Amino acid sequence: MENIYDTLINLPNLLNGWQFFTLIIGVSIGIIIGALPGVGPLLGVVMAIPFTFYMDPVASMALLMGIYQGGAYGGALSAVVIGIPGTPMAAATMLDARPMALNGKASLAVTLSTIASSLGGIFSALILIAVAPALAAIAIKFGPAETAAFALLGLTTMGALSGGSPLKGWMMGFLGLFIATVGLDQVSGVSRMTFDSVYLDSGITLIPLLVGLFSISEVLSQIENPIRASDSSKNLSASAAVFKSLIERPFNYIRSSMIGVFVGILPGIGGVTASFLSYRVAIAFKKEKDPEFRDGNPDGVIASEAANSAVTGGALIPMLALAIPGDPVVAVLMGGLMIQGVQPGATMFTNHSEVVQGIFAVFLVGAILLLPLGFAFMRAIVGILKLPAWSIMSGVLMISVIGTYAVSRQITDIWMLLFFGIVGFLLRKADYPLAPVVIGFVLGPIFEKNFRRTGLISQGDLFGYIWDRPIALGVLSFTLLFVVLPFIRWPKFQSAK
């Protein structure tokens, strides 16, 4: 609680004017991108990373995390307006939000979504501020063995991020590990998989890989199968009367936010699971006077939106404290921090304490900004959704190419961008997940470096050394559990790409 109090008291001093402005831009872009079917916060964060290269760490995180938070909410707007969830997380929201819009309650549906998203984000921000430093205080005592164990635990999410086929997730994860080996060896300095190319000596850089896999492949997918919008809803003015839902349904907001934070902390689970799980719990607490679920029940909208927004804060907890990304977007955020020269994990809280405090402030203020910006951008988003798909994708393509080239000003990065774009497109067509590639690429070098350091320290007795370190041994036990879990048949919720 002391961390929360200190952050709230010092909030005006933690963000300067430029960082606050960047956050507003990020949340605004995120809301728009989240509302565009087929785009989503992951693509938005990936496209924005090249533009953060010359920013300070807090400003760069303000832009990226603002897009993350705004994108998690923006999908609800298209779910209400055109009946297409802008993001997979909004699929559960659409079940009741769209019937409410068709019954002339579009204003109520949008306002409930906005309030629930903002409160879910604020709740998760407070949990993030309270829990992450405590985890980091324990993790600061970690050595190479514990760091390697946690990196290995993070790598186990490759199977969980597969979207139904753990084997495919592992295959893509090992592809990311293979790509990460290209370049000079971190310990010996020997060239690996460079094919005598000077360009490859420095390894595959993060920006062309991310933007190519997610942005360019999405453009190619949209060219092949464009998403067509249906009719738009009317009567979208926000009504202040809906704020009485805070008094009428407080437990739904709190319960759904708690579910979202818990699911977010678990690596590889994601906002889709959180929103549908919260939706199912809301059904169990249905009031007799309320409409049936899937027929326009307000509790269904609140449950889904509060949960999927709370996931964002929950997913940041293991990333900041333990360097384990909770979902694909957070994996990209982790890469964005590393580009700034800040290594997530326990040492970040001591070596870059001002960055940590800035991130806490950014996330909390970003959640608060969802409320006014959500209402402010409502009309504009409806107009954007009416644009043809080709014009939206043309803008995405232009930003992707310019942003990638702006980082290093090397034409070879553009060729890498196009190469990974084609690879990503082919993998999508074969129904292979792309997120595990990022996990393998980001965490692979961390595991390799610390595992080899552990081997040197143990002087050949690796198993005996680990056996005497209970934290590393315990993490490895959890790692074995996470390897097995994806192969268990879980209830399959509705999914969307």
TATAVEN-V35318 format. One record per residue. SS is DSSP state (H for helix, E for strand, C for the rest). OMEGA is omega in radians with two decimals (none if undefined). NEAR is the number of other ideal C-beta (glycine too) atoms within 8 Angstrom. Layout:
# TATAVEN-V35318
ss = <SS:SS>
omega = <OMEGA:OMEGA>
near = <NEAR:NEAR>
This chain:
# TATAVEN-V35318
ss = <C:H:H:H:H:H:H:H:H:C:H:H:H:H:C:C:H:H:H:H:H:H:H:H:H:H:H:H:H:H:H:H:H:H:H:C:C:C:C:H:H:H:H:H:H:H:H:H:H:H:H:H:C:C:C:C:H:H:H:H:H:H:H:H:H:H:H:H:H:H:H:H:H:H:H:H:H:H:H:H:H:C:C:C:C:C:C:H:H:H:H:H:H:H:H:H:H:H:H:H:H:H:C:C:C:H:H:H:H:H:H:H:H:H:H:H:H:H:H:H:H:H:H:H:H:H:H:H:H:H:H:H:H:H:H:H:H:H:H:C:C:C:C:H:H:H:H:H:H:H:H:H:H:H:H:C:H:H:H:H:C:C:C:C:C:H:H:H:H:H:H:H:H:H:H:H:H:H:H:H:C:C:E:E:C:C:C:C:C:C:E:E:C:C:C:C:C:H:H:H:H:C:C:C:C:H:H:H:H:H:H:H:H:H:H:H:H:H:H:H:H:H:H:H:C:C:C:C:C:C:C:C:C:C:C:C:C:C:C:H:H:H:H:H:H:H:H:H:C:H:H:H:H:H:H:H:H:H:H:H:H:H:H:H:H:C:C:C:C:C:H:H:H:H:H:H:H:H:H:H:H:H:H:H:C:C:C:C:C:C:C:C:C:C:C:C:C:H:H:H:H:H:H:H:H:H:H:H:H:H:H:H:H:H:H:H:H:H:H:H:H:H:C:C:C:C:C:H:H:H:H:H:H:H:H:H:H:H:H:C:C:C:C:C:C:C:C:H:H:H:H:C:H:H:H:H:H:H:H:H:H:H:H:H:H:H:H:H:H:H:H:H:H:H:H:H:C:H:H:H:H:H:H:H:H:C:C:C:H:H:H:H:H:H:H:H:H:H:H:H:H:H:H:H:H:H:H:H:C:C:H:H:H:H:H:H:H:H:H:H:H:H:H:H:H:H:H:H:H:C:C:C:C:C:H:H:H:H:H:H:H:H:H:H:H:H:H:H:H:H:H:H:H:H:H:H:H:H:C:C:C:H:H:H:H:H:H:C:C:H:H:H:H:H:H:H:H:H:H:H:H:H:H:H:H:C:C:C:C:C:C:C:C:C:C:C:C>
omega = <3.12:3.12:3.13:-3.12:-3.12:-3.13:-3.12:-3.13:-3.08:-3.06:-3.14:-3.09:-3.05:-3.14:3.02:-3.06:-3.13:3.13:3.10:3.11:3.12:3.11:3.11:3.11:-3.12:3.13:3.13:3.11:-3.13:3.13:-3.13:-3.12:3.13:-3.13:-3.11:-3.13:3.11:-3.14:3.00:-3.06:3.14:3.12:3.13:3.13:3.13:-3.12:-3.07:-3.07:3.14:-3.10:3.12:-2.99:-3.08:3.08:2.99:-3.04:-3.10:3.11:3.14:3.09:3.08:3.13:-3.05:-3.14:3.05:3.08:3.12:-3.12:3.13:3.13:3.11:3.12:-2.98:-3.13:3.13:-3.10:3.11:3.08:3.12:-2.96:-3.03:3.11:3.08:3.12:-3.14:3.09:3.08:-3.13:-3.10:-3.14:3.11:3.11:-3.09:-3.07:3.11:-3.11:-3.13:3.05:3.09:3.13:-3.13:3.10:3.10:-3.12:3.13:3.12:3.13:-3.11:-3.13:-3.11:3.07:3.12:-3.11:-3.14:-3.11:3.13:-3.13:-3.12:3.07:3.10:3.12:3.12:-3.12:3.09:3.12:3.09:3.11:-3.12:-3.09:-2.96:-3.03:3.12:3.13:3.09:-3.13:3.12:3.07:-3.05:-3.10:-3.14:-3.08:3.00:3.13:-3.12:3.14:3.12:3.10:3.14:3.13:3.07:3.09:3.07:3.09:3.13:3.13:3.10:3.13:3.11:-3.11:-3.12:-3.03:-3.14:3.05:-3.12:3.14:-3.12:3.11:3.11:3.11:3.13:-3.14:3.08:3.10:3.01:3.08:3.08:3.13:3.13:-3.12:-3.14:-3.13:3.12:-3.12:3.09:-3.06:-3.08:-3.05:-3.11:3.14:3.12:3.13:3.03:-3.12:-3.13:3.11:3.12:3.11:-3.13:-3.08:3.11:3.14:3.12:3.06:-3.13:-3.00:-3.01:3.13:3.13:-3.09:-3.08:3.12:-3.08:-3.00:-3.05:-3.09:3.12:3.10:3.09:3.13:3.12:3.13:3.09:-3.12:-3.11:-3.12:3.07:-3.11:-3.13:3.07:-3.10:3.10:-3.11:3.12:3.09:-3.08:3.11:-3.12:-3.13:-3.13:-3.10:-3.07:-3.14:3.07:3.09:3.09:3.13:-3.07:-3.02:-3.07:-3.08:3.11:3.10:-3.08:-3.11:-3.11:3.10:3.11:3.10:-3.13:3.13:-3.12:3.13:3.14:-3.14:-3.12:-3.07:2.99:-3.09:2.97:-3.06:3.14:3.12:-3.12:-3.09:3.14:3.08:3.10:3.11:3.14:3.09:3.11:3.10:-3.12:-3.12:-3.08:3.05:-3.07:-3.07:-3.09:3.07:3.08:3.04:-3.01:3.07:3.12:3.12:-3.14:-3.13:3.10:3.11:-3.13:-3.07:-3.10:-3.05:3.10:-3.11:-3.06:3.03:3.11:3.09:-3.07:3.11:3.12:-3.11:3.13:-3.07:3.12:3.13:-3.10:-3.03:-3.00:-3.11:3.06:-3.13:-3.10:3.10:-3.07:-3.13:3.13:3.05:3.09:3.07:3.10:3.06:3.10:3.08:-3.12:3.07:3.13:-3.12:3.13:-3.13:3.10:-3.12:-3.03:-3.08:3.13:-3.08:3.08:-3.10:-3.10:-3.08:3.14:3.08:3.13:3.12:3.09:3.11:3.09:-3.13:3.13:-3.08:-3.13:-3.14:3.10:3.11:3.11:-3.11:3.12:-3.07:-3.14:-3.10:3.10:3.12:-3.09:-3.06:-3.05:-3.10:-3.11:-3.11:3.09:3.12:3.14:-3.11:3.13:3.13:3.07:-3.07:-3.08:-3.13:3.11:-3.11:3.07:3.08:3.11:-3.13:-3.12:-3.13:-3.11:-3.10:-3.12:-3.12:3.13:-3.12:-3.08:-3.08:-3.05:-3.09:3.10:-3.10:3.11:3.09:3.09:3.10:3.07:3.10:-3.13:3.14:-3.12:3.04:3.11:3.10:3.12:3.12:3.13:3.11:3.07:-3.12:3.11:3.10:3.04:-3.12:-3.13:-3.09:3.13:3.09:3.13:3.14:-3.14:-3.10:-3.08:-3.03:-3.11:3.13:3.12:3.12:-3.08:-3.09:-3.08:3.08:3.13:3.05:3.09:3.11:3.12:-3.12:-3.08:3.12:3.06:3.13:-3.04:-3.08:3.10:3.14:-3.14:-3.13:3.13:3.12:-2.99:-3.13:3.12:3.13:3.12:3.12:3.10:3.07:3.07:3.11:3.10:3.11:-3.13:3.06:-3.08:-3.01:-3.11:-3.11:3.05:-3.11:3.08:3.03:-3.05:3.10:3.07:-3.11:3.09:3.14:none>
near = <5:5:9:10:8:8:14:7:6:9:11:5:4:10:13:5:5:7:14:11:8:13:17:11:10:18:16:12:13:19:18:14:16:20:13:14:10:9:12:14:16:11:13:15:16:12:13:14:18:12:9:14:9:3:11:7:13:13:12:13:15:17:16:16:15:20:17:15:18:21:19:19:19:19:18:19:18:18:16:15:14:11:9:11:15:16:14:12:17:18:15:16:19:13:13:17:17:12:11:15:14:7:7:6:9:14:12:11:15:16:13:15:17:15:14:17:17:15:11:19:18:11:16:19:13:10:12:15:13:11:10:14:12:8:12:14:9:8:13:10:6:9:9:10:13:13:13:15:13:14:14:12:13:14:14:13:14:17:18:14:15:16:8:5:8:10:8:12:17:12:9:18:15:10:11:17:12:10:12:13:9:11:12:10:8:6:6:4:5:6:7:9:8:10:5:3:7:4:7:12:10:7:9:12:11:12:14:14:15:14:19:17:15:13:16:18:18:13:13:11:12:12:8:5:5:7:9:5:10:7:5:10:11:5:7:12:5:11:8:5:5:12:8:7:11:9:5:6:10:8:7:13:15:9:13:19:16:10:14:21:15:9:16:20:10:8:14:13:11:12:17:14:10:18:19:13:11:17:15:8:12:16:9:6:10:10:6:4:3:8:6:5:13:8:8:9:13:13:15:17:17:17:18:20:18:19:20:19:20:20:20:15:17:17:15:16:16:13:15:13:14:12:13:13:17:17:16:13:12:13:13:15:16:13:13:14:12:12:12:11:5:10:8:10:11:14:8:14:14:8:6:10:8:7:12:13:11:15:13:13:12:16:16:14:12:17:16:9:12:17:10:6:13:16:10:6:11:12:7:8:15:12:8:11:13:7:8:5:11:8:8:12:12:8:8:14:11:8:9:14:10:8:15:14:12:9:11:7:5:8:6:7:14:12:8:13:15:10:9:15:16:11:11:14:12:8:12:12:7:6:6:9:11:14:11:18:14:16:18:19:14:16:14:13:9:12:12:9:10:13:10:9:10:15:9:7:10:11:5:5:7:9:6:8:12:13:7:5:11:5:9:12:10:8:13:11:8:9:12:8:8:15:9:8:9:11:6:6:2:4:3:5:7:6:10:8:4>
